[in-house]
Structure formats: C-alpha cells, structure tokens
Amino acid sequence: MKNTILIIFSLLFSMSINAQESISLSLEQAIDYALKNSYASINASRDIDAAKKKKWETTTMGLPQISAKIDYTQWLKEQLILIPSEFFGGEPGGFSEVSFVTKHNMNATATLNQLIFDGSYLVGLQSAKVYLQISENAKEKTELAIREAVINAYGNVLLSEESVLILKKNITTLEKNVKETNEIYLNGLAEEESVEQLKITLSSIKSQLSRTKKLNDLAYKMLNITLGIEINSPVTLTDTLNKLAQENIHLELLSSNLNIENHIDFKIAKNNERANELLVQLEQSKALPTLSSFLNFGYAGFGQNFDFLKKEQKWFDSSLLGVSLEIPIFSSLARSSRTQQAKIGLDKAKTDLTETQQKLILQLEKAKTEYNYSLEEFETSKQNLDLAERIENKQQIKFFEGISTSFELSESQRQLYTMQQNYLQAMFNIILNKAILDNALNTPINN
C-alpha cells in the first residue's frame, strides 16, 4: 500500500514538473502554434463546423420527413347525443339519449411528408452554401489577424527583453561612474554636484528598469493569451529582435501590386453582396406556388376497458395519400414591399463592395508608406546610435579628465539611452509593419 501511494505521488510530481516545462518557440513556430491552438482560431473552426451542420439542416428540409404520433383518450363522462325516440320504435316527438363513443380510445399514426417544389427551399440551398463560404472566409480573416497579433506580441516580448538588458548594462556603467566620481569628490578634485547629477540619472534608469521588467512580464502573458497557452506558462523565444528585423527587410514589397479579387476583405464583401442577392430571390420566390405530398398510416383501437396491451384487442387500420398545392394570390403588396427592401439591401451591399475596393487600395498605400518609413528609420536610428555612443564615450573621457561637467556627461548619457530605445523600437517597427503590409497584400500563411 505504501509503495502504491509513493508511485502515485511520484506521478503527480512528475506531471506537475512537465506542466511547468518551458515551450521554446521561434516566431514561425509561434504563428503555427497559434493557428492551431489560439482561442480565436478554435472558435473560427467551430463556426465552420456549425455552418456545415446548418447547410445539411437546410438540405434535409427537401428530403422525406417521417413522424409518428400516439394519442390516448379516456372519457371520464361519456358524451351523449339526443336522437328521436321513433327511430327505436318509441313515441314520436320524444328523444332518447345515445352514446356513440367508447370509454377508452387509442390512435397510432405515422406520416411521411415530401416537399415536391418550393422556390424558397431552392434559394435556401444556395444561401447555405454562401453561409459556409462566409464562415470559411471569416476563418481565413481570423488567421491573418492571428498572424499579425502573434508577430506583435512576440516582438513586444523581445523589445522589452532587449530593453531590460540595455538598462542593466547602463546601470552597471552608471554605478561605476558614480563610484569613481565619488572617490574624486572625496579627494577634493570634484564637486559634490557632479556626484548628485550622476545619482539622479542612475535613479531614473533604475526606475525605468523596474517598469520595463513589469512590462516584460505583461508582454509574456499577452503572448500566451495570443498563442492559446495558460497565462502563466513559461515560454522561451528562440529568435532575436535583430535577427527578425534583418529577415523582414524586403524592398521588393514596396513595388508589389495587389490582386483585389483575391483579397479576403474583398471576398467577404462579395459574399455579402451574394447573400443580399439571395435575399431578393427569396422574397421573389414566395410568389411561387408550393407543392407537397404526404402519406399517412394509422391504427385505432376502442374499448370500454383498457385492453390495448392484450392481443385480443382489435385494431382498425387506415391509410391516406394526399397532395397539397398552395398558391399565393394576393398579399396586399406585402411581398412587393419585402422584395423592395431586399433590393435596397442589395444596393447597399454593392456600395459596400465598391468602398471596400477603394479602402484596400488606400490600405496598401498606407502600409507601404509605413513600411518604407520603418526601413529608413531603422538605418537612421542605427547611425544615430553609433554617434550617441561615440559622443557619450568622449564625454566620459572629458569628464574624468576634468575637461567637461557632469551635466554634459549626463546629457550625453540621456541622449545615448534615448537612441538605444529608438533603435530597438525601429527594429520592432520593421517586424510589425512588415506583418501589416503582408495583410494588406493578403500574403497567404505558409502552414
């Protein structure tokens, strides 16, 4: 018994450790993971499954429908009918009370219904196909949004991690400066203000580091939500910000053209137009006759006692075949009004389609502009960072040689820290704007 308990505890401990194992993901792996496991992707797949079921539900409306029904009635007080007594040899003018019902009655029927022709059913079949296409397009749209969201979240984690590393490095340098300056001050070769100035800068950078660490933790949690992972599960990112920035530099995209008809937003707008066309056809089809048929089989049993479960009970069978033709003749122009409303909806859908085309063209131009700017800003920030590092290095030398003041050193350091953040942000912007441009071009996802 003791060995069994130990084995169970060992398994539970092993499962707990495995549950906390870190998942290592490159950006491409993160995108693939999210496409399969993110909450939005899972629900988009469910929407497609629901659309398929809806399509079959619509199809079955034109297939044979069989139903069965069993009725049982018991007269607590039998209904009586008055019949002239002379029918039974009595006195003329008198009436006799007669009952034509049995106390217990049971009927069992089965009915087969078959729709032969219904214009709205034919339109419904087409609508079900369009509904499925809308769900499939929605999933494609969702996947493109997931790709962009993962790139954004992944890049934010790398940005905050790089910021933490740089801030720690800056703090180490500042602490060294403060220590050396304080020794110079104690030897009477510098003013106390120089030490205080550097301490102010150091305190500011430490506060910034604390805030960046918290943002880094939030960035990881946001990434987990985007991936569809438990919010506190450990994740390790294998790509670096610089690597991704270099990989996302594609100048040829700036001259690429858009095939609007293949863009997912255009497809969605086109499907919306088609759906409104079907609504017009649906209203028009309601002016057509509806033809259906039915076949009914039934058994009925009667008795003064409840003997329906006994084989001596006598049952009377019946059957009925029928055809029903319903012809709409006059609806006080209600059908015409509904048709006109549907046509107005169709006109609006066509206008939306034209607007979508124009927006896609503008969206692409904007995405190209932002991407081009991020490429230029990346080069500029790289050059500015090199200049800021050289200036700060020169100010370090001048300050400790007594040529420049602590204020000048602090200014050069603050300028360096700003250029460092600008450079990191520029790399992140390349990655993000490339993702936005891919969506604008409707670049397919390589699964």
Phi, psi and omega in degrees: 000316181297319179296322179297317179297318179297320179296317180297315179295324179295317179296316179298319179295319179296318179296323179295320179293314181297326181293336182261004179295140182285141176263125179263126185222132166278174180297316180297320178294323179296319179296313179300319180297314182294324180295337180260331192240350182293153183298319181295319181293319180297315180290327177296321177294323178293325177298322178294317178299319179294323179295321178296319178294322178295321178298316179292323177301317179295320180298320184293343180296335179263002179264163181303138179241125181243132177225153179231151184211137177234127178241136175230132177227148177226124178282115175287324172221118187293143178283134182249149179234139179271128180234138178308132184297332182297342176295335182251017180087012180273188181289137176297144180091346178266166181230146178245143179274125183229141175249129179252016182239154172262156185294321181245134181221138178219135178231134175235124182229151173229133184234133175252120178249138179222122175282127181263312178210130174207114182301323181292331177292318179296320177293324179298323177298317178294321180296323179297322178295317179295321178299320177294319178297321178298318179294320178293320177294323178296322178293318178298318177298318179297319181295320177296320178293323178295316179303313180295320181295320179294317179299318179297311182293317179299314180295324178296322177296313180297321179298314180291323178294316178297322179296319178298315181298316181294318180296320177298318178297318179295321179296319178300316179295317181294319178299321176295317179298316180298316181297313181293320180293322179296322177295320177296319179297316180296333177274003177078018183255002178211160180272154180298330180302326179296318178295315182295322180298317179291326178294323177299315179297317180298316180298320180295318180291323178296319177297320179294323178296317180300316180294319182294324177297319178293320177295325178296319178296318178294323180296320177296318181294320177296321177297317180299318179297318180295324181281340184088027179255152176306137194302329183258008179290137180288136179228135178248129180262128185266344177271159176246161182297316182294319180299313181293323178297316180294321182289338183261015175268106180225093184294335182294340179294335182292340179249009181284151180253161182252130171268096189301320184294339178267353182287139185297324179295323177293317179300319180296315178295323179293319178294325177296320176297316180297321179297321179288327174299319180292328176295321176297313180297324179296314179295322178292325182292340181290350176274353181272153178290157178242128182241128179216164180223162178212154177226125187237133174237138181212157174228140181229141178229144182224153177180158177279344177235159180279085182246022186292340181268358180265146183287347177284345182298134180267133181243142180246120183266159178207158177212153185212133176241133182214156176231136182238128177239116180252122183242111176288131184247306184215129181238021183056037178068016178294317179297319179298320179296316179295323179295318179296322176297319179296323179293323176297318176299323178294318178299321178295320179296322178294320177295319177298323179295316178297318179297320179299319178301313181293320179294323180294322177296314179294319180300319179294316179298319178295316181297320178296318180298313180295320180293316178298319179295320180295326176294316179294318181294327178298313179295318180296314181295327177294315178295317180296324179294317178300316179295316181296322177295319179292319179297315181296321179295319178294320180293326175300313181295313182298319182296312183283349172265359177080016182272324181241169183267167177294330178297317179295322177295316180297320178297318179292326178291315178298322177296319178297316182296323177295317180293328177295314179293323178297322181292317178297316180296324179296320177295317179297320181296325177299314182297312183291315182291332174294319178295319179295320179294321177300318178293322179295326178273356183058040177298124184294155178274127179271101180279000000 
